[in-house]
Amino acid sequence: MVDWHSTDHREELLLALGGRVEVQVQIRSRSASARRITLTSGQSLFLPSRTRHRVVNRRSAQARYVYVPAPPR
């Protein structure tokens, strides 16, 4: 699991390479509720800047993904 974080002023792209990757996205700042999005191999998710999120693998099988942050402005 990757703990809650944001990329501040940078956008981020998550690309699932294998397994199942669950991305939890905080719905509102300082809210305990989160939207859960499951990515499988070949799927991607765009995260706007300042979006708090975390990545979770709920299975025993390995999940692989890469993240691509936008370059600093």
Steps between C-alpha positions, in 0.01 A plus 500: 500500500612852423369734769282807439676775306460750219736632240420860602504716185577208266263270317564126511428207271484144638549212256414145609749244369382183672273368770229721650583844630246675721529878508311676776428865427391735776167654400531824695792647688504392863233239432523141612307377196686382192409381153651161413614442145638162393746489211605185317784450256492759223269744676597847615374771732561875478524684831468880492740708708431520874305171497560298817522131420661172596571172322400168657553136401234291672609168346785264575615518136744772407354818349722708273452856387695809408416856579592794284487843664481806281824700487521794740376828361 
